[in-house]
């Protein structure tokens, strides 16, 4: 078993012939069922071409930067640092240019500054950037202007328009190009992981939900010291809908040496969570596993404590992040999904109280937020917005609202 890579790494070494840094296009094993939340691509020949191109082309991040972030998260797990992870619910391809990337970096800097002032510790900046182009959905269809259509699953799968709902594998390729351009803009702004001499605390690390196996599996690469890593991002995570112990997403993240994360909510029990930690962090290694708690303000104080207690007793030195967004979504009078800032603040406060009482590591916050001046989250459900609602999926905090949420941090 490799360090934090999980039990599959040694087993997989013989399956990827050729250049040891490039496993090649043999992705079928990673796509085997059960694999939740995967689109039905209508053109298998086009999909196979995309697999081959992604597998034989350059990765987006290298093994060295992945190892550096893992070391940084080990500092978080020791209580010497905190984390701000923030960005779009789903990245908009129209907002991946240099000026948009600079604005997102500025937002992360502002939130990190607030958190640093409140906790008096250095803060790592992790963006929902350079790959957050796909979304899980609770239903395979949705109503759009009275018509039932296939659900919108993010710009790496399909489009928002009624005539754009068929999954298109060429969108995987386009997403990869966009992610590469975002990383180039980060480097040009002096904030990428490959900028010489930049302290790791100042790097803007990239992360996204490792949802689309047809994108992630071809981007597996061999690390110089052995083992596989995902070259699609520094920190891949899996969501509450794809964390099945026998599922392909857990199998994939168990096999890589990246730091990995998993979102957990009230639907998981303590025993199941301990088994999940054993799969993703078999070596109980600091910096390996981050758990992102998403419970809602009304449940966090009662549902989270037994999970923190069970993970601590099992000996996993996880970093706990608070995601106050996903458990606090309501419908406004106009029918749109909104999140109420007061509820988000209450969840952040409750999360910290639980961590203090249960001796967990309150590592920081995970927010869906944008530097754009939008009104997707509100202080009151009946508030009449005077700013645009432009998210591709779920409501995001604007910067002043995100500052209000982060200002509730004291741990």
C-alpha positions as CSV (number, residue, x, y, z in Angstrom):
1,X,0.0,0.0,0.0
2,X,1.4,3.4,-0.9
3,X,1.5,6.3,1.5
4,X,-2.1,7.4,1.5
5,X,-2.8,6.1,-1.9
6,X,-5.0,3.3,-0.8
7,X,-4.8,-0.5,-1.5
8,X,-5.5,-0.3,-5.2
9,X,-2.3,1.5,-6.2
10,X,0.1,-1.5,-6.2
11,X,-2.6,-3.6,-7.9
12,X,-2.9,-1.1,-10.7
13,X,0.8,-0.7,-11.6
14,X,0.8,-3.4,-14.2
15,X,-2.3,-2.1,-16.0
16,X,-0.7,1.0,-17.5
17,X,2.0,0.2,-20.0
18,X,4.2,2.7,-21.8
19,X,5.5,6.0,-20.5
20,X,5.5,5.6,-16.7
21,X,4.3,9.2,-16.3
22,X,1.3,8.5,-18.5
23,X,-0.9,5.5,-17.7
24,X,-2.5,5.6,-21.2
25,X,-6.1,5.4,-22.2
26,X,-7.1,2.2,-20.2
27,X,-9.9,3.8,-18.3
28,X,-12.6,1.1,-18.4
29,X,-11.7,-0.3,-14.9
30,X,-12.4,3.1,-13.3
31,X,-15.7,3.5,-15.2
32,X,-17.2,0.1,-14.1
33,X,-20.4,0.3,-12.1
34,X,-21.7,1.2,-9.7
35,X,-20.9,4.8,-10.7
36,X,-23.6,7.3,-9.6
37,X,-24.4,10.5,-11.3
38,X,-22.9,9.8,-14.7
39,X,-24.4,11.2,-17.9
40,X,-25.5,8.9,-20.7
41,X,-23.2,9.9,-23.6
42,X,-25.0,9.2,-26.9
43,X,-21.8,8.8,-29.0
44,X,-19.4,6.1,-27.6
45,X,-17.0,6.6,-30.5
46,X,-16.6,10.3,-29.8
47,X,-16.3,9.6,-26.1
48,X,-13.5,7.1,-26.8
49,X,-11.6,9.7,-28.8
50,X,-11.9,12.1,-25.9
51,X,-10.6,9.5,-23.5
52,X,-7.6,8.9,-25.6
53,X,-6.8,12.6,-26.1
54,X,-7.1,13.3,-22.4
55,X,-5.1,10.2,-21.4
56,X,-2.2,10.8,-23.8
57,X,-2.0,14.6,-23.4
58,X,-0.3,16.6,-20.6
59,X,-1.9,16.7,-17.2
60,X,-3.1,19.9,-15.6
61,X,-1.2,19.7,-12.3
62,X,2.0,17.8,-11.4
63,X,2.8,15.4,-8.6
64,X,5.0,17.8,-6.8
65,X,2.3,20.4,-6.3
66,X,-0.1,17.7,-5.2
67,X,2.4,16.6,-2.5
68,X,2.9,20.2,-1.4
69,X,-0.8,20.8,-0.8
70,X,-1.0,17.5,1.1
71,X,1.8,18.8,3.3
72,X,0.0,22.1,3.8
73,X,-3.1,20.3,4.8
74,X,-1.1,18.3,7.3
75,X,-0.3,21.6,8.9
76,X,-4.0,22.3,9.0
77,X,-4.7,19.0,10.7
78,X,-2.1,19.8,13.3
79,X,-4.0,23.1,14.1
80,X,-1.3,25.4,12.8
81,X,-3.2,26.6,9.7
82,X,-6.8,27.1,8.5
83,X,-8.4,26.8,5.1
84,X,-10.7,28.9,2.9
85,X,-12.1,26.9,0.0
86,X,-14.4,29.0,-2.2
87,X,-15.6,29.6,-5.7
88,X,-18.5,29.1,-8.1
89,X,-21.1,26.4,-7.7
90,X,-20.4,25.6,-11.3
91,X,-17.8,27.6,-13.2
92,X,-19.1,29.6,-16.1
93,X,-17.0,29.1,-19.3
94,X,-17.6,32.8,-20.0
95,X,-15.9,33.8,-16.7
96,X,-12.6,31.9,-17.1
97,X,-10.6,34.8,-18.6
98,X,-7.7,36.6,-16.9
99,X,-9.8,39.4,-15.4
100,X,-12.3,36.9,-14.0
101,X,-9.5,34.7,-12.5
102,X,-7.9,37.8,-10.9
103,X,-11.2,38.8,-9.4
104,X,-11.6,35.3,-7.9
105,X,-8.1,35.4,-6.5
106,X,-9.0,38.7,-4.9
107,X,-12.1,37.2,-3.3
108,X,-10.0,34.3,-1.9
109,X,-7.5,36.8,-0.5
110,X,-10.2,38.9,1.1
111,X,-11.8,35.9,2.8
112,X,-8.4,34.5,3.8
113,X,-7.6,37.8,5.4
114,X,-10.8,37.8,7.4
115,X,-10.2,34.3,8.6
116,X,-6.6,35.0,9.5
117,X,-7.6,38.0,11.6
118,X,-10.2,35.9,13.4
119,X,-8.2,32.8,14.1
120,X,-4.7,34.3,14.2
121,X,-3.2,31.6,12.0
122,X,-2.0,31.5,8.4
123,X,-4.7,30.5,5.9
124,X,-4.4,28.2,2.8
125,X,-6.4,29.4,-0.2
126,X,-8.2,26.7,-2.2
127,X,-10.4,27.7,-5.1
128,X,-13.3,25.9,-6.6
129,X,-11.4,26.6,-9.9
130,X,-10.1,25.1,-13.1
131,X,-12.5,22.1,-13.3
132,X,-15.7,22.8,-11.4
133,X,-17.7,22.3,-14.5
134,X,-20.1,19.5,-13.5
135,X,-22.8,19.1,-11.0
136,X,-24.7,16.1,-9.5
137,X,-28.5,16.5,-9.7
138,X,-31.2,15.1,-7.5
139,X,-33.4,14.2,-10.5
140,X,-32.5,13.2,-14.1
141,X,-35.0,15.7,-15.4
142,X,-36.3,19.2,-14.6
143,X,-39.1,21.5,-15.7
144,X,-38.0,24.4,-17.9
145,X,-40.8,26.8,-18.9
146,X,-43.3,24.0,-18.4
147,X,-41.3,21.4,-20.4
148,X,-39.6,18.4,-18.9
149,X,-36.0,18.2,-20.0
150,X,-32.9,16.3,-19.1
151,X,-31.3,18.0,-16.1
152,X,-28.6,20.5,-16.6
153,X,-25.4,18.8,-15.3
154,X,-22.9,21.6,-15.8
155,X,-21.0,23.0,-18.8
156,X,-18.8,19.9,-19.1
157,X,-21.8,17.8,-19.9
158,X,-24.6,19.8,-21.5
159,X,-26.0,23.3,-21.9
160,X,-28.7,25.3,-20.2
161,X,-30.9,25.9,-23.2
162,X,-33.8,23.5,-24.1
163,X,-31.9,22.4,-27.2
164,X,-28.6,21.8,-25.5
165,X,-29.5,19.1,-23.0
166,X,-28.0,16.1,-24.8
167,X,-24.6,15.2,-23.2
168,X,-21.7,16.0,-25.5
169,X,-18.3,14.4,-24.9
170,X,-16.6,17.3,-26.7
171,X,-17.6,19.3,-23.7
172,X,-15.1,17.2,-21.7
173,X,-12.3,18.3,-24.0
174,X,-13.5,22.0,-23.9
175,X,-13.6,21.9,-20.1
176,X,-10.0,20.5,-20.0
177,X,-8.9,23.4,-22.2
178,X,-10.7,25.9,-20.0
179,X,-9.1,24.5,-16.9
180,X,-5.7,24.8,-18.5
181,X,-6.3,28.4,-19.3
182,X,-7.4,29.2,-15.8
183,X,-4.2,27.6,-14.4
184,X,-2.2,29.7,-16.9
185,X,-4.0,32.9,-15.7
186,X,-3.2,32.0,-12.1
187,X,0.5,31.6,-13.1
188,X,0.4,34.9,-14.9
189,X,-1.1,36.6,-11.9
190,X,1.8,35.2,-9.8
191,X,-0.4,32.9,-7.7
192,X,-0.1,29.5,-9.3
193,X,1.5,26.5,-7.7
194,X,4.3,26.6,-10.4
195,X,5.3,30.2,-9.6
196,X,9.0,30.1,-8.4
197,X,9.5,31.2,-4.8
198,X,5.8,31.7,-4.0
199,X,5.1,30.5,-0.4
200,X,2.7,27.7,-0.3
201,X,0.4,29.7,1.9
202,X,0.0,32.3,-0.9
203,X,-0.6,29.8,-3.7
204,X,-4.2,29.5,-5.0
205,X,-4.6,25.8,-5.1
206,X,-7.3,24.4,-7.3
207,X,-10.1,21.9,-6.5
208,X,-13.2,20.5,-7.9
209,X,-15.7,17.7,-7.4
210,X,-14.3,14.6,-9.1
211,X,-17.7,13.7,-10.5
212,X,-17.3,12.9,-14.2
213,X,-15.3,9.6,-14.3
214,X,-15.0,10.0,-18.1
215,X,-12.9,13.1,-17.4
216,X,-11.1,12.1,-14.2
217,X,-10.0,8.5,-15.2
218,X,-8.1,9.5,-18.3
219,X,-6.2,12.2,-16.3
220,X,-4.7,9.6,-13.9
221,X,-0.9,9.8,-14.1
222,X,2.0,8.0,-12.4
223,X,3.8,9.9,-9.7
224,X,7.6,9.8,-9.9
225,X,7.8,7.9,-6.6
226,X,5.2,5.4,-7.6
227,X,1.4,5.4,-7.2
228,X,-1.2,7.2,-9.2
229,X,-2.3,10.8,-8.9
230,X,-5.1,12.8,-10.4
231,X,-3.6,15.4,-12.7
232,X,-6.9,17.1,-13.1
233,X,-6.7,19.1,-9.8
234,X,-4.8,19.4,-6.6
235,X,-7.7,18.5,-4.3
236,X,-10.4,16.3,-5.7
237,X,-13.5,15.8,-3.6
238,X,-16.6,13.5,-3.8
239,X,-20.0,14.6,-2.8
240,X,-22.7,13.3,-0.5
241,X,-24.4,11.7,-3.6
242,X,-21.3,9.8,-4.8
243,X,-19.6,8.6,-1.6
244,X,-20.9,5.0,-1.8
245,X,-18.4,2.6,-0.3
246,X,-18.7,0.2,-3.2
247,X,-18.9,2.9,-5.8
248,X,-16.5,4.0,-8.5
249,X,-15.8,7.4,-7.0
250,X,-14.6,6.1,-3.7
251,X,-12.5,3.5,-5.5
252,X,-10.9,6.2,-7.6
253,X,-10.0,8.5,-4.8
254,X,-8.8,5.6,-2.7
255,X,-6.2,4.9,-5.4
256,X,-4.6,8.3,-5.8
257,X,-2.0,10.1,-3.7
258,X,-3.6,13.5,-3.9
259,X,-5.1,14.9,-0.8
260,X,-8.8,14.1,-1.1
261,X,-12.0,15.3,0.4
262,X,-15.5,14.0,0.9
263,X,-18.7,15.9,1.7
264,X,-20.8,14.3,4.5
265,X,-24.3,15.2,5.6
266,X,-27.1,14.0,7.9
267,X,-27.7,10.9,5.7
268,X,-24.5,9.2,6.8
269,X,-24.1,7.2,10.0
270,X,-21.1,7.0,12.2
271,X,-20.2,3.4,11.3
272,X,-20.5,4.2,7.6
273,X,-18.3,7.3,7.9
274,X,-15.6,5.3,9.8
275,X,-15.6,2.8,6.9
276,X,-15.4,5.6,4.4
277,X,-12.4,7.1,6.3
278,X,-10.7,3.6,6.3
279,X,-11.1,3.4,2.5
280,X,-9.8,6.9,1.8
281,X,-7.3,7.2,4.6
282,X,-6.1,3.7,5.4
283,X,-2.7,4.9,6.7
284,X,-4.3,7.6,9.0
285,X,-2.0,10.2,7.6
286,X,-2.3,13.9,8.3
287,X,-3.2,15.9,5.3
288,X,-4.7,13.0,3.4
289,X,-8.4,13.4,4.1
290,X,-10.7,16.4,4.5
291,X,-14.3,15.9,5.5
292,X,-16.6,18.7,4.5
293,X,-19.6,18.9,6.8
294,X,-22.9,20.0,5.1
295,X,-25.8,19.6,7.6
296,X,-27.9,22.8,7.7
297,X,-28.2,25.2,10.6
298,X,-31.0,23.2,12.2
299,X,-29.2,19.8,12.3
300,X,-25.5,20.6,12.7
301,X,-25.5,20.6,16.5
302,X,-27.3,17.3,16.8
303,X,-26.2,15.3,13.7
304,X,-22.5,16.2,13.5
305,X,-21.3,15.4,17.0
306,X,-21.5,11.5,16.8
307,X,-19.7,11.6,13.5
308,X,-16.8,13.7,14.8
309,X,-16.6,11.5,17.9
310,X,-16.5,8.3,15.8
311,X,-13.8,9.6,13.4
312,X,-11.6,10.8,16.3
313,X,-11.9,7.4,18.1
314,X,-11.0,5.6,14.9
315,X,-7.7,7.6,14.8
316,X,-8.2,9.5,11.5
317,X,-6.5,12.9,11.7
318,X,-9.0,14.5,9.3
319,X,-9.4,18.2,8.5
320,X,-13.1,19.2,9.0
321,X,-14.4,22.0,6.9
322,X,-17.8,23.6,7.3
323,X,-19.9,23.9,4.1
324,X,-22.9,25.9,5.3
325,X,-24.4,26.3,1.8
326,X,-26.0,23.0,0.9
327,X,-28.1,22.3,4.0
328,X,-29.6,25.8,4.0
329,X,-31.3,26.1,0.5
330,X,-34.9,27.3,0.4
331,X,-37.3,28.6,-2.2
332,X,-38.0,32.3,-2.4
333,X,-41.4,33.8,-3.3
334,X,-40.3,34.0,-6.9
335,X,-39.6,30.2,-6.9
336,X,-35.8,30.6,-7.1
337,X,-33.5,28.7,-4.9
338,X,-31.9,31.0,-2.3
339,X,-29.7,30.7,0.8
340,X,-30.3,32.9,3.8
341,X,-27.1,34.4,5.1
342,X,-28.3,34.3,8.7
343,X,-28.7,30.5,8.5
344,X,-25.2,30.1,7.0
345,X,-23.8,32.1,9.9
346,X,-25.7,29.9,12.4
347,X,-24.3,26.8,10.8
348,X,-20.7,28.1,11.0
349,X,-21.2,28.9,14.6
350,X,-22.8,25.6,15.4
351,X,-20.0,23.7,13.5
352,X,-17.3,25.4,15.6
353,X,-19.2,24.6,18.9
354,X,-19.4,21.0,17.9
355,X,-15.7,20.8,17.0
356,X,-14.7,22.3,20.3
357,X,-16.9,20.0,22.3
358,X,-15.9,16.8,20.4
359,X,-12.2,17.7,20.0
360,X,-12.4,17.8,16.3
361,X,-10.2,19.9,14.1
362,X,-12.2,22.9,12.8
363,X,-10.1,23.5,9.7
364,X,-12.0,26.2,7.9
365,X,-14.9,27.0,5.5
366,X,-16.0,25.8,2.1
367,X,-18.3,28.3,0.4
368,X,-20.0,28.7,-3.0
369,X,-19.2,32.4,-3.6
370,X,-18.4,34.8,-6.4
371,X,-16.8,38.2,-6.6
372,X,-19.6,39.3,-8.8
373,X,-22.3,41.7,-7.4
374,X,-25.2,39.2,-7.4
375,X,-28.2,38.7,-5.2
376,X,-28.6,34.9,-5.1
377,X,-28.3,34.6,-1.3
378,X,-30.4,36.9,0.8
379,X,-30.8,38.0,4.4
380,X,-34.6,37.4,4.3
381,X,-36.6,35.0,2.0
382,X,-39.0,37.9,1.2
383,X,-36.2,40.3,0.3
384,X,-36.7,41.8,-3.1
385,X,-33.3,41.5,-4.9
386,X,-31.9,44.5,-6.8
387,X,-29.0,42.7,-8.3
388,X,-28.7,39.9,-10.9
389,X,-29.1,36.2,-10.3
390,X,-26.7,34.6,-12.7
391,X,-25.5,31.3,-11.2
392,X,-25.5,28.3,-13.5
393,X,-26.8,26.1,-10.7
394,X,-27.1,26.9,-7.0
395,X,-27.1,30.3,-5.3
396,X,-23.7,31.9,-4.4
397,X,-22.7,34.4,-1.8
398,X,-21.4,37.7,-3.1
399,X,-18.2,39.0,-1.5
400,X,-19.8,41.1,1.3
401,X,-22.1,38.2,2.2
402,X,-19.1,35.8,2.2
403,X,-17.2,38.1,4.5
404,X,-20.2,38.1,6.9
405,X,-20.2,34.3,6.9
406,X,-16.4,34.0,7.4
407,X,-16.6,36.7,10.2
408,X,-18.5,34.1,12.3
409,X,-15.3,32.1,12.6
410,X,-13.6,32.2,15.9
411,X,-11.8,28.8,16.2
